[in-house]
Amino acid sequence: MTNDVVVNLALPNGLVLSGSVRTERGDPVALGTLTARSTTGMFAASIQGGDSSYRIALPAGTYDLNLSIPFLDADETEIPTFVYMASDVVAGLGITADTTQDLVVPNLPDLGTVTGFVTLRDAVPTTGALRFVSTDGTTFSIVLFEDFYTARLPLNTYNVSAALTFTEAAGATSPRTTAKVIVDPDAVTVNDDPMIYDVALPATVDLSGTVLDGVGAPLAPARVVATAAEADITVPSEIDFSCRPEAAFSLVPIPVSGSAFLYHDMGEGSTAGTYHMPLPIGAYRLGVTLGLDLQPGMVPTLVELDTSPHSIIHIFMSEVALTTDVAQNLAVPDLPPVVMVSGLVTDTLGQPVANAAVVAMTSALVGVSNTVRFLAEVQTQDDGSYRLPVLSGTSYAIKACPPGLR
């Protein structure tokens, strides 16, 4: 797509899968996510509201259903703990017509208690959150800490990471850094007996600099991302992304394992383009993420990522090895021209589909040598038509997602 192009898309007719969601003891489930997976796609629907019902539109096929449900637990100290559990509830469900299927999620199992101190050094604050993720991928919980923490968790084995967020100065417009640090490569096992598990985060050094545009001027707003070079990371495929917002917009590589993952926002209204990140000693991949407002015939305009822009680009920069404080500027290449993708989204009978999401993704932009991820999205009009401005690229994947699934 180096010029304007017309792409018409046809969505398969949807069949409605609906029903109620309850626990094994019959309690209604009012909050959660249902995921339906088949060999050809993945679809998700929210469960919300007092009637514990769900409703999802799917193409004909055979699906495995998974429920992710938050449970609220409060121990004798009355400290609330949210435990999120994912359960495979139905396997091999054939959908050939509108189907009613009531779902049962297991009760919250017995919980064990884990307590400990969080030791932090240097510029990193003493408040944040610990994330416990079971090694089998079925359970996770986020526990706030302020020097000390208490967690109530289902009996299982967990990997632990720390999430830290702080501002460099007072005020809502200040730059902020969020850090996800893998604090222990070894898993911790929670059993019936209360246990003490102290968490020690490593000492840090400072990485700082300025994000610059093609002519050397400060570039903001932007997000600087540092991922441990040895980390196993998940990068969304440019071809196989599902009809889920979190899948489409996870352009930044998310580490599965490794020592650290941090990002730094310039702050709302910032024009300085400067960043500062406390990082454990080690080697990191650096990248810059930008939110874009694209208009035909105009230079792309940067917008705040938190305003949910419909176009996002992540540009990978060089690697950096940190053993002491380092200053490194990051130069973002000039972005290519805007081209227009347009067309119609219809069903298999040729009828227009309104409010469908049309998503375009690529990893190859014209004139940008860095490896990138770029994604743009727009919704169809009442007549099924869409106009989607994108950056000039060479190998776009385009997908239409049904209304209500994004």
ABEGO torsion letter per residue (X at the ends): XABBBBBBBBBBBBBBBBEBBBBAAGBBBABEBBBBBBAAEBBBBBBBEAAGBBBBBBBBEBBBBBBBBBBBBBBAAGBBBBBBBBBBABBGBBBABBBBBBBBBBBBBBBBBBBEBBBBBEABBABEBBBBBBAAGABBBBBBBBGBBBBBBBBBBBBBBBBBBBBABBEAABBBBBBBBBABABBBBBBABBBBBBBBBBBBBBBBEBBBBAAGBBBOBBBBBBBBAABBBBBBBAABBBBBAAAAABABBBBABEABBBBBBAEBGBAAGBBBBBBBBEBBBBBBBBBBBBBBGBBBBBBBAAAGBABBBBBBBBBBBBABBBBBBBBBBBBBBBBBBBEBBBBAAGBBBBGBBBBBBBABBBGBABBBBBBBBBBBBAAGBBBBBBBBBABBBBBBBBBGAX
